[in-house]
Amino acid sequence: MYDPGRHAWLRQRIYENDDQACFIERERILQRLDRTYCGYHAYDREAKIFSDLLDGVSTPVDGHDVIAGRVLEARPDPGMGQAQRLRYRYGEEACLRDYPQDTSVTFPSPLLYSFGHMTYDWEKLLGCGYRGILEEIEQAAARRGDPESLLYRDNARRIVGAVRRYAGRYAAAAREAGNEQAAQALSRVPYEPAWDLYSALSAIWLVHMIASCYEGARDFGFGRFDQYLYPYYRRSREAGMSREEAVDLLSYFLLKPNEICGRTVYNGTRKPTPCHTSKQYLIVGGPEVNELSEDVLRAAARNNMAEPVVTVFWMRGQPEAFHQCVFETMNTVADKMQVYHFDLVQEGLRDRGVPEQYIRELTYTGCCSMEFSHHNTRNEYYLNTPRVLCDLLGLLEGGEMADCRSLDELYERFQERCTAAMQDYIDYIVRLYGKVYTRHNAIFDALHVANCNRACRYPGEGGAFPVRVYNVFLAGLATTADSFHVIDRLVFWDKRYTLGQLREILAADYAGYEALRAEILGMTFFGNDDDEADAYAVRTAGVLLDACDAVRIPEETFLIGSFYCLDRSYTYGLELPATPNGRRFGEYISENQSPSYGAAHSGATAELRSLSKLPFRRSGGGGYNLTLSRRLETAQLRALIESYFEMGGLHVGITYANREQLEDAMEHPERYPELTVRLYGYSEYFVKMDRWQQEEYLKRTAY
């Protein structure tokens, strides 16, 4: 099956993708249906729109395709997708922020959409197909008998019928193109159960493509890929497929996610599609490692593409061959892969009382945020921790002027304010939705969520979710911790300044206090394996997690605090006053779990030792990005990361890049079309990043 020329052609086509193209058929059809179906929020109306759309789009098959399933793309028609569509879907504030001047920006129609950021029940889809899912719905609706349940059943019939017809048309197109294997698979799946590796991958891709491109949303995850796919892998192996042939097939499948998202950047110029810059996460590893776990990694190494993001659950006691494969792959793909210390994750969740059934199905589908696979959808809240401290010090309008007499008292007030901020948000959501926010619409998603079909209720309605997870991302840990360090030194130990005097220095943005700022920047901060400096980060992290634990939440809800910030290291810093750690107004705050920019100067192992002291067992997600200026030997990389995990580290993603290479890419982007770096919790093409983002990346310490 594997043909180097064929594989190279498919891979190169992705790099030639037009980042300004939209899913043209989707937009044209929805533009027409917008006039046919008004007030689209009604569920039955949404089902009709979904059905009409899927019946109207074409089924292109390229002669090079192994896995069938493409979406026709083209530049938008003139006048298509005016700015009001963006306002309609994302609100006035988002429109003004992202497109302040452009009134003709192309944006996907909001007539049909999902919020994405979730993982479908792939095991059920492969095991019983839509036929079995529909049978479950029919039985539940007949048993319940209420109008809402009957409407859910009728909509499910319409949606499943549309998907079945679409797959049938694709089977015919594949047969006409000479791809008989795809034709045979799609004539049965996803309506019927899968029976081997190829049919399973065909079903997954067709459904994933519909969700991402037609219903429309970012970040649909592939979940615990090596677990639910393993029975089909075994059947193919028993039927004569070699492991090399399995890797060949997997490598073709893993190319597909790159086809739909282009190479634009999440918070820069976006591809005008509903799954713009989608990050699609695939998980291998955990307690039940198998041959497929290794073969997926080998396929990912062969492709070396930005999608999907490969997440590995590393554990003590896993087979040696798997561990070796993990780090060989990581050494090849670098920033396109991340590794979690899953022993630590499991221990922390058990401490919180999370049932084992959910721990077994834990996934990460949005960067470094956790969900329990198809049992819940992604919910999150970002807390700007340096801002809370600035507010406490009276540096922000309406903030409190702290008159604390000790560091203990300052920490106590800080914790109270953090808890209050989180509690206000949770209370707001509960008032607004009657529960912790889930989501409305997404009637196609509902077929793949654990309890929706049994309850005959959509996500966002009663009974749809047995459990909820709320990710609280604690941004700017190192900036806040180092600030506490300086306050303790200057105010409470040396008594050189009062809190009021320090406030005036910060309000002046260190103007006239340049010598003091230089002294502060010369201090040893978190990230250098200095126990005294690291103690402030450990204490600050503990206080933040204590604040999370103090939030009152509804039953069957888990609030998980994580040290993560996405792009808030930049955006939160823009309007933040100077902070006690020497950071000036408008400068970046610290990124994810990393030390403050420029603070770590004792080497990679010292930085990892500092991080390992943080209370990660009380956390559940978050991420740490390590940049290395030269490629290590696999044995060195493995020793570095496994030693970190043994010391108590939670997560690592790496980038191999040096400053000279990055600066040259900024000046000559045409030379570096494939250069990627690890950004936040995933990989981005460096030359596609905005200038500010490239400059921020250069501030990271490259060891």
Legacy VTK file of the C-alpha trace (Angstrom):
# vtk DataFile Version 3.0
C-alpha trace
ASCII
DATASET POLYDATA
POINTS 703 float
0.000 0.000 0.000
2.746 2.460 0.887
4.148 4.311 -2.082
6.776 6.967 -1.213
5.810 9.003 -4.251
2.121 8.841 -3.429
2.730 9.744 0.200
5.025 12.628 -0.757
2.439 13.952 -3.237
-0.329 13.951 -0.618
1.960 15.596 1.916
3.117 18.288 -0.502
-0.454 19.068 -1.489
-1.104 20.074 2.119
1.698 22.648 1.973
0.211 24.005 -1.250
-3.198 24.413 0.371
-4.749 27.871 -0.077
-5.136 29.353 3.410
-7.657 31.869 2.062
-9.992 29.218 0.672
-13.251 28.307 2.361
-15.418 25.195 2.118
-17.171 26.753 -0.815
-20.061 24.317 -1.217
-20.930 24.579 2.463
-21.075 28.351 2.288
-23.129 28.480 -0.901
-25.652 25.939 0.323
-26.010 27.504 3.764
-26.362 30.931 2.191
-29.323 29.574 0.261
-30.764 27.696 3.240
-30.455 30.826 5.391
-33.380 32.192 3.392
-35.271 28.909 3.650
-34.934 28.173 7.353
-35.133 31.281 9.531
-34.488 31.271 13.281
-32.098 28.372 13.083
-31.891 27.541 16.804
-34.842 25.131 16.763
-33.473 21.601 16.833
-35.741 20.206 14.114
-34.800 23.101 11.845
-31.117 22.401 12.502
-31.597 18.751 11.552
-33.209 19.764 8.253
-30.357 22.159 7.519
-27.785 19.457 8.312
-29.556 16.973 6.053
-29.983 19.388 3.155
-26.345 20.468 3.406
-24.957 16.938 3.396
-27.212 15.958 0.512
-25.992 18.948 -1.480
-22.200 18.740 -1.189
-20.033 16.791 -3.599
-17.867 13.748 -2.841
-14.437 14.439 -4.375
-11.925 11.583 -4.513
-8.362 12.168 -5.612
-6.575 9.394 -7.432
-3.836 9.466 -4.785
-6.245 9.097 -1.842
-5.995 6.004 0.336
-8.587 7.130 2.886
-11.489 8.761 1.029
-12.985 12.024 2.234
-12.242 15.569 1.075
-14.024 18.901 1.198
-14.136 21.067 -1.895
-12.341 24.372 -1.293
-12.201 27.676 -3.186
-11.809 31.390 -2.545
-15.082 32.868 -1.270
-17.574 34.330 -3.697
-17.701 38.151 -3.756
-19.735 39.469 -0.853
-19.898 36.107 0.887
-19.633 36.145 4.669
-19.795 39.803 5.624
-18.570 40.966 9.034
-22.070 40.809 10.503
-21.801 37.027 10.340
-18.806 37.191 12.620
-20.714 39.436 15.018
-23.677 37.086 14.839
-21.601 34.125 15.878
-18.874 35.552 18.112
-20.180 38.919 19.261
-19.260 42.537 18.667
-16.218 42.453 20.944
-14.615 39.544 19.075
-15.279 41.214 15.747
-13.708 44.486 16.777
-10.716 42.714 18.318
-9.937 40.380 15.416
-11.067 42.468 12.464
-11.296 46.136 13.542
-11.021 47.583 10.036
-12.253 44.854 7.702
-15.958 44.996 6.912
-15.778 42.375 4.173
-14.017 39.612 6.096
-14.950 36.141 4.947
-16.223 34.013 7.749
-18.122 30.650 7.776
-21.880 30.766 7.970
-23.208 30.384 11.518
-26.391 28.716 10.294
-24.961 25.343 11.306
-22.229 25.069 13.897
-20.841 23.380 16.966
-18.444 24.564 19.652
-16.257 21.512 19.052
-13.503 20.925 21.629
-14.760 17.464 22.463
-14.172 13.773 21.824
-16.811 11.543 20.261
-17.679 8.047 21.487
-15.596 6.401 18.787
-15.757 2.983 20.434
-19.538 2.924 20.192
-19.592 4.252 16.625
-17.159 1.575 15.448
-18.793 -1.184 17.466
-22.431 -0.696 16.515
-22.473 1.955 13.789
-25.184 4.541 13.397
-27.665 1.720 12.982
-27.033 0.601 16.556
-26.981 4.181 17.855
-30.340 4.849 16.189
-31.808 1.654 17.649
-30.823 2.842 21.124
-32.512 6.186 20.490
-35.667 4.522 19.126
-35.984 2.383 22.245
-35.340 5.289 24.613
-37.821 7.570 22.834
-40.516 4.883 22.871
-39.912 4.292 26.569
-40.032 7.992 27.479
-42.789 8.994 25.100
-42.609 12.769 25.731
-42.564 15.289 22.846
-38.925 16.264 23.408
-37.787 12.636 23.184
-39.825 12.001 20.050
-38.353 15.135 18.458
-34.862 13.910 19.362
-35.656 10.569 17.676
-37.023 12.204 14.538
-33.984 14.460 14.244
-31.647 11.494 14.763
-33.387 9.608 11.963
-32.943 12.558 9.645
-29.256 13.034 10.536
-28.335 9.349 10.334
-30.157 9.072 7.018
-28.192 12.018 5.640
-24.851 10.557 6.763
-25.744 7.177 5.295
-26.648 8.704 1.939
-23.467 10.791 1.970
-21.307 7.725 2.685
-23.112 5.838 -0.094
-22.410 8.602 -2.603
-18.792 8.587 -1.473
-18.603 4.842 -2.009
-19.821 5.300 -5.574
-17.316 8.118 -6.191
-14.463 6.022 -4.784
-15.406 3.103 -7.012
-15.477 5.368 -10.055
-12.008 6.663 -9.111
-10.686 3.111 -8.906
-10.447 2.941 -5.096
-12.362 -0.266 -4.509
-11.224 -0.631 -0.898
-12.715 2.755 0.004
-15.867 1.917 -1.965
-16.421 -1.315 -0.044
-15.789 0.356 3.301
-18.042 3.381 2.766
-20.852 1.278 1.379
-21.198 -0.043 4.954
-19.564 2.296 7.471
-20.316 4.401 9.402
-23.931 3.115 9.310
-22.840 -0.478 9.936
-20.107 -1.515 12.410
-16.481 -1.514 11.284
-14.834 -4.891 10.742
-11.118 -4.215 10.225
-8.533 -1.461 10.515
-9.254 0.114 7.149
-13.040 0.238 7.616
-12.590 1.659 11.137
-10.263 4.420 9.917
-12.651 5.187 7.044
-15.571 5.566 9.449
-13.594 7.743 11.856
-12.375 10.054 9.122
-15.751 10.524 7.416
-17.453 11.380 10.718
-14.594 13.591 11.880
-14.662 15.448 8.568
-18.429 16.011 8.752
-18.134 17.311 12.307
-15.203 19.594 11.565
-16.084 20.853 8.099
-19.841 20.716 7.624
-21.404 20.968 11.064
-18.281 22.972 11.744
-15.963 23.451 14.720
-12.373 23.283 15.920
-10.637 20.682 17.999
-12.631 17.490 17.682
-10.359 14.907 19.285
-9.572 11.342 18.233
-9.387 10.312 21.889
-7.742 7.141 23.205
-6.926 6.030 19.680
-4.849 2.939 20.434
-7.490 1.591 22.820
-10.749 1.670 20.869
-9.037 0.943 17.525
-7.043 -2.046 18.767
-9.701 -4.772 18.113
-9.856 -3.756 14.431
-6.071 -3.624 14.220
-5.906 -7.157 15.627
-8.476 -8.454 13.117
-6.457 -7.047 10.232
-3.231 -8.483 11.626
-4.858 -11.896 12.049
-6.101 -11.664 8.462
-2.523 -11.241 7.240
-1.697 -7.524 7.499
1.891 -6.990 8.620
2.898 -4.325 11.102
4.639 -2.410 8.329
1.427 -2.422 6.308
-0.452 -1.187 9.378
2.019 1.679 9.783
1.584 2.489 6.090
-2.193 2.725 6.457
-1.964 4.742 9.668
0.436 7.207 8.062
-2.075 7.908 5.287
-4.828 8.373 7.857
-2.733 10.763 9.949
-2.182 12.995 6.912
-5.918 13.653 6.639
-6.380 16.080 9.587
-3.824 18.389 7.970
-6.010 18.714 4.881
-8.838 20.566 6.590
-7.124 23.223 8.677
-4.510 24.873 6.494
-1.404 26.429 8.025
-2.827 29.611 9.489
-2.431 30.395 13.186
-5.071 30.210 15.894
-4.720 33.821 17.103
-3.455 35.354 13.873
-4.797 35.177 10.340
-7.307 32.349 10.287
-8.468 30.083 7.503
-12.075 31.133 6.728
-13.571 27.755 7.598
-15.522 26.604 10.660
-12.590 24.404 11.732
-10.033 27.182 11.197
-6.604 26.242 12.576
-8.130 23.188 14.196
-5.945 21.309 16.683
-6.851 17.641 16.578
-5.554 15.549 19.445
-4.782 11.848 19.388
-3.823 9.903 22.518
-1.768 6.743 22.908
-0.382 5.038 25.979
-1.763 4.632 29.468
-2.267 1.397 31.385
-3.017 -0.806 28.346
-0.227 -0.244 25.850
-0.339 -2.488 22.789
1.370 -2.954 19.402
-0.898 -0.353 17.856
0.411 2.237 20.339
3.874 1.888 18.847
2.656 1.718 15.250
0.730 4.974 15.612
3.919 6.648 16.841
5.913 5.214 13.941
3.310 6.535 11.493
3.403 9.977 13.121
7.195 10.027 12.830
6.983 9.175 9.144
4.568 12.054 8.465
6.162 14.621 10.795
3.180 16.962 10.307
1.596 19.490 12.674
-1.657 17.515 12.900
-2.810 15.588 14.716
-1.154 16.560 18.003
0.126 13.285 19.462
-0.345 13.052 23.219
1.378 10.188 25.027
0.356 8.928 28.468
3.684 7.785 29.938
3.587 5.451 32.934
6.060 3.469 34.987
6.037 -0.197 34.082
5.005 0.208 30.477
6.905 -2.060 28.050
10.472 -0.990 27.343
9.827 -1.144 23.594
7.010 1.391 23.943
9.093 3.801 26.017
11.897 3.603 23.490
9.445 4.215 20.652
7.986 7.234 22.473
11.289 9.041 22.693
12.496 8.024 19.256
9.312 9.535 17.871
9.575 12.623 20.038
13.131 13.146 18.872
11.877 13.062 15.283
8.673 15.134 15.490
9.633 17.268 18.529
7.058 20.069 18.917
4.294 17.977 17.321
4.098 15.682 20.333
3.571 16.000 24.094
4.000 13.550 26.948
2.065 13.377 30.232
3.152 11.598 33.396
-0.097 9.648 33.597
0.675 8.007 36.934
0.612 11.482 38.455
-2.562 12.487 36.617
-4.395 9.361 37.806
-3.266 9.812 41.406
-4.467 13.390 41.465
-7.878 12.528 40.020
-8.345 9.685 42.482
-7.510 12.092 45.304
-10.390 14.242 44.048
-12.797 11.318 44.056
-13.109 10.948 40.291
-14.575 7.501 39.487
-12.272 5.030 37.764
-14.526 4.737 34.717
-13.871 8.389 33.901
-10.151 8.214 34.619
-9.924 5.356 32.110
-11.462 7.604 29.458
-9.560 10.784 30.232
-8.636 12.809 27.162
-7.017 16.140 26.365
-8.758 17.782 23.404
-7.963 21.463 23.798
-4.233 22.037 24.208
-3.702 20.939 27.792
-7.248 20.831 29.177
-8.844 17.591 30.284
-12.176 16.006 29.592
-13.602 12.588 30.280
-13.878 11.717 26.602
-17.486 11.594 25.419
-18.905 11.981 28.933
-18.572 15.756 28.921
-17.555 18.660 26.725
-14.877 21.245 27.300
-15.474 24.015 29.836
-12.794 26.445 30.946
-12.015 29.660 32.790
-8.765 31.646 32.760
-7.593 33.424 35.902
-5.044 36.204 35.373
-3.117 35.654 38.607
-0.694 38.623 38.233
-3.715 40.863 37.729
-5.253 39.602 40.973
-2.035 40.561 42.771
-1.915 43.983 41.070
-5.528 44.559 42.051
-4.732 43.596 45.636
-1.846 46.072 45.696
-4.150 48.842 44.488
-2.529 49.184 41.081
-5.799 48.862 39.181
-8.811 51.111 39.243
-11.128 50.052 42.017
-8.544 47.699 43.462
-7.630 47.268 47.098
-4.606 48.960 48.648
-3.063 46.161 50.676
-1.944 47.096 54.175
-0.771 43.616 55.075
1.790 43.248 57.842
3.194 39.893 56.708
3.594 37.723 53.650
1.196 35.225 55.206
-1.532 37.859 55.364
-0.857 38.937 51.779
-1.137 35.354 50.562
-4.358 34.918 52.536
-5.961 37.918 50.867
-4.651 36.819 47.484
-6.249 33.402 47.896
-9.569 34.939 48.934
-9.623 37.167 45.862
-8.757 34.269 43.552
-11.528 32.142 45.013
-13.973 35.042 44.744
-13.129 35.593 41.069
-13.671 31.926 40.241
-16.809 31.730 42.370
-18.321 34.772 40.653
-17.833 33.129 37.296
-19.246 29.749 38.346
-22.238 31.452 39.990
-22.849 33.457 36.839
-22.861 30.311 34.718
-25.169 28.511 37.124
-27.582 31.466 37.118
-27.468 31.660 33.349
-27.757 27.970 32.504
-28.991 26.361 35.709
-25.797 24.306 35.894
-22.151 24.513 34.957
-22.173 25.483 31.303
-22.305 22.718 28.770
-23.555 23.795 25.340
-26.580 24.037 23.107
-27.113 23.114 19.450
-24.670 20.622 17.938
-27.322 18.021 17.185
-24.800 15.904 15.302
-22.487 15.951 18.331
-25.302 14.646 20.498
-25.264 11.261 18.754
-21.727 10.728 20.071
-22.107 11.918 23.684
-22.535 9.268 26.352
-25.909 10.076 27.860
-27.637 12.140 25.168
-29.097 9.166 23.314
-30.259 7.378 26.456
-31.863 10.562 27.765
-33.040 11.771 24.332
-31.720 15.202 25.248
-29.201 17.506 23.596
-26.007 18.814 25.184
-27.031 21.686 27.412
-30.321 20.064 28.398
-31.111 18.100 31.522
-29.786 14.570 31.763
-27.348 14.795 28.868
-24.122 14.686 30.879
-23.434 12.328 33.786
-20.395 14.364 34.882
-18.877 17.768 34.196
-15.300 18.986 34.290
-14.415 22.629 34.654
-10.840 23.518 33.741
-9.515 26.579 35.561
-6.339 27.777 33.880
-4.111 29.661 36.305
-2.137 32.024 34.097
1.145 33.721 34.970
2.310 31.477 37.820
5.998 32.448 37.669
5.274 36.173 37.305
3.078 36.047 40.406
5.429 33.830 42.406
8.500 35.948 41.618
6.499 39.046 42.564
5.715 37.566 45.959
9.442 36.814 46.268
10.360 40.476 45.684
7.649 41.754 48.028
8.867 39.454 50.757
12.470 40.545 50.278
11.968 44.304 49.964
9.005 44.842 52.284
8.867 42.133 54.933
12.521 41.060 55.281
14.761 43.986 54.424
11.979 46.507 55.243
13.451 48.898 52.671
9.991 49.846 51.421
6.431 49.735 52.621
3.746 48.199 50.431
2.529 51.727 49.754
5.947 52.837 48.574
6.302 49.747 46.399
2.928 50.516 44.902
4.119 53.995 43.897
7.243 52.527 42.296
5.131 50.126 40.256
2.607 52.814 39.348
5.536 54.845 37.972
6.569 51.798 35.881
9.989 51.930 37.610
10.674 55.395 36.150
13.308 56.914 38.425
13.916 53.527 40.031
16.036 51.952 37.301
18.729 50.864 39.748
16.141 49.090 41.884
14.706 47.359 38.826
18.188 46.233 37.781
18.712 44.874 41.296
15.402 42.990 41.128
16.171 41.519 37.710
19.497 40.320 39.103
17.768 38.251 41.785
17.583 34.479 41.490
13.994 33.561 40.651
12.005 30.387 40.010
13.580 28.125 37.410
17.188 27.798 38.621
16.867 24.942 41.125
17.314 27.371 43.997
15.208 26.094 46.892
14.659 29.537 48.386
13.490 31.051 45.094
11.472 27.984 44.122
9.693 27.968 47.478
7.709 31.035 46.414
6.498 29.262 43.270
5.591 26.161 45.268
3.685 28.226 47.805
1.954 30.358 45.160
0.910 27.258 43.236
-0.458 25.693 46.413
-2.406 28.834 47.302
-3.920 28.960 43.804
-4.972 25.328 44.006
-6.370 25.958 47.499
-8.408 28.771 45.964
-9.754 26.337 43.373
-10.695 23.837 46.075
-12.617 26.526 47.971
-14.999 27.210 45.066
-18.530 25.894 45.598
-19.573 23.796 42.614
-22.656 21.742 41.691
-22.777 18.009 42.332
-21.155 15.670 39.811
-18.810 18.478 38.800
-15.034 18.535 39.093
-13.105 21.789 39.049
-9.520 21.165 37.992
-6.872 23.852 38.386
-3.995 23.838 35.878
-1.029 26.087 35.198
-1.683 27.099 31.622
-2.320 30.348 29.768
-2.680 29.739 25.996
-1.799 33.120 24.416
-2.701 35.063 27.566
0.997 35.440 28.349
0.851 38.168 25.703
-2.720 39.463 25.879
-2.900 39.608 29.685
0.381 41.469 29.802
-0.702 44.215 27.402
-2.756 46.184 29.925
-1.164 44.927 33.117
0.768 47.440 35.264
4.364 46.844 36.248
4.763 43.917 38.622
7.164 43.537 41.564
9.379 41.023 39.725
10.769 43.785 37.478
8.336 43.313 34.614
7.247 46.667 33.164
3.825 47.796 31.948
2.658 45.958 28.828
5.331 43.261 28.887
4.549 39.559 28.746
3.645 37.544 31.803
5.101 34.061 32.221
3.955 31.291 29.898
2.217 28.139 31.154
4.373 26.433 33.825
7.607 28.037 32.635
9.791 30.510 34.535
9.444 34.211 33.817
11.051 35.250 30.546
14.784 35.679 31.074
14.726 34.414 34.672
16.121 30.928 34.062
19.859 30.931 33.472
21.166 27.740 35.100
20.417 25.191 32.384
17.641 22.842 31.345
18.138 20.334 34.158
17.990 23.090 36.775
14.765 24.394 35.235
13.240 20.922 35.245
14.259 20.421 38.870
12.513 23.662 39.789
9.335 22.673 37.994
9.294 19.221 39.576
8.791 20.862 42.983
5.376 22.244 41.991
2.294 20.433 43.416
1.323 18.812 40.121
-0.508 15.971 41.827
-3.168 18.518 42.752
-3.354 19.722 39.172
-4.712 17.894 36.176
-3.497 19.589 33.045
-1.447 22.540 31.989
1.757 22.324 30.054
5.478 22.936 29.976
7.347 23.791 26.795
11.085 23.196 26.642
13.114 24.696 23.787
16.435 23.062 22.939
18.844 24.705 20.525
20.332 21.410 19.383
18.945 17.942 18.820
19.788 15.483 21.579
20.498 11.820 21.207
17.354 9.814 21.896
18.933 8.329 25.034
19.695 11.824 26.349
16.188 13.071 25.641
14.647 10.059 27.298
16.850 10.375 30.384
16.022 14.066 30.680
12.246 13.640 30.523
11.950 10.408 32.469
14.133 11.842 35.238
11.824 14.849 35.342
8.798 12.593 35.656
10.445 10.564 38.416
11.040 13.813 40.332
7.345 14.717 40.051
7.023 16.508 36.704
3.683 16.394 34.908
4.087 17.269 31.241
6.686 18.086 28.589
6.591 19.314 25.014
9.839 20.171 23.247
10.997 22.273 20.326
14.346 21.986 18.587
15.167 25.507 17.366
17.904 28.064 17.789
17.669 31.831 17.743
19.675 32.254 14.549
17.397 29.899 12.651
14.246 31.617 13.921
15.530 35.099 13.150
16.458 33.996 9.645
12.965 32.539 9.206
11.470 35.893 10.199
13.439 37.617 7.454
13.229 34.857 4.823
9.985 32.925 5.438
10.076 31.324 1.991
13.060 29.241 3.142
11.194 27.649 6.047
7.752 26.397 4.932
7.930 23.359 7.240
9.503 24.987 10.316
7.245 24.419 13.305
7.565 25.341 16.972
5.645 24.321 20.054
3.243 27.088 20.943
1.110 26.873 24.111
-0.029 23.219 23.808
0.449 22.374 20.164
2.538 23.009 17.062
2.375 26.048 14.741
4.190 26.959 11.542
6.642 29.628 12.624
6.551 31.679 9.418
2.747 31.873 9.620
2.807 33.380 13.121
2.270 37.112 13.585
5.376 39.181 14.261
4.494 39.766 17.917
4.133 36.025 18.392
7.471 35.303 16.763
9.104 37.921 18.973
7.514 36.420 22.061
8.814 33.007 21.071
12.335 34.414 20.805
12.098 35.415 24.469
11.958 31.776 25.514
15.188 30.348 26.843
16.677 27.913 24.320
19.079 25.505 26.014
LINES 1 704
703 0 1 2 3 4 5 6 7 8 9 10 11 12 13 14 15 16 17 18 19 20 21 22 23 24 25 26 27 28 29 30 31 32 33 34 35 36 37 38 39 40 41 42 43 44 45 46 47 48 49 50 51 52 53 54 55 56 57 58 59 60 61 62 63 64 65 66 67 68 69 70 71 72 73 74 75 76 77 78 79 80 81 82 83 84 85 86 87 88 89 90 91 92 93 94 95 96 97 98 99 100 101 102 103 104 105 106 107 108 109 110 111 112 113 114 115 116 117 118 119 120 121 122 123 124 125 126 127 128 129 130 131 132 133 134 135 136 137 138 139 140 141 142 143 144 145 146 147 148 149 150 151 152 153 154 155 156 157 158 159 160 161 162 163 164 165 166 167 168 169 170 171 172 173 174 175 176 177 178 179 180 181 182 183 184 185 186 187 188 189 190 191 192 193 194 195 196 197 198 199 200 201 202 203 204 205 206 207 208 209 210 211 212 213 214 215 216 217 218 219 220 221 222 223 224 225 226 227 228 229 230 231 232 233 234 235 236 237 238 239 240 241 242 243 244 245 246 247 248 249 250 251 252 253 254 255 256 257 258 259 260 261 262 263 264 265 266 267 268 269 270 271 272 273 274 275 276 277 278 279 280 281 282 283 284 285 286 287 288 289 290 291 292 293 294 295 296 297 298 299 300 301 302 303 304 305 306 307 308 309 310 311 312 313 314 315 316 317 318 319 320 321 322 323 324 325 326 327 328 329 330 331 332 333 334 335 336 337 338 339 340 341 342 343 344 345 346 347 348 349 350 351 352 353 354 355 356 357 358 359 360 361 362 363 364 365 366 367 368 369 370 371 372 373 374 375 376 377 378 379 380 381 382 383 384 385 386 387 388 389 390 391 392 393 394 395 396 397 398 399 400 401 402 403 404 405 406 407 408 409 410 411 412 413 414 415 416 417 418 419 420 421 422 423 424 425 426 427 428 429 430 431 432 433 434 435 436 437 438 439 440 441 442 443 444 445 446 447 448 449 450 451 452 453 454 455 456 457 458 459 460 461 462 463 464 465 466 467 468 469 470 471 472 473 474 475 476 477 478 479 480 481 482 483 484 485 486 487 488 489 490 491 492 493 494 495 496 497 498 499 500 501 502 503 504 505 506 507 508 509 510 511 512 513 514 515 516 517 518 519 520 521 522 523 524 525 526 527 528 529 530 531 532 533 534 535 536 537 538 539 540 541 542 543 544 545 546 547 548 549 550 551 552 553 554 555 556 557 558 559 560 561 562 563 564 565 566 567 568 569 570 571 572 573 574 575 576 577 578 579 580 581 582 583 584 585 586 587 588 589 590 591 592 593 594 595 596 597 598 599 600 601 602 603 604 605 606 607 608 609 610 611 612 613 614 615 616 617 618 619 620 621 622 623 624 625 626 627 628 629 630 631 632 633 634 635 636 637 638 639 640 641 642 643 644 645 646 647 648 649 650 651 652 653 654 655 656 657 658 659 660 661 662 663 664 665 666 667 668 669 670 671 672 673 674 675 676 677 678 679 680 681 682 683 684 685 686 687 688 689 690 691 692 693 694 695 696 697 698 699 700 701 702
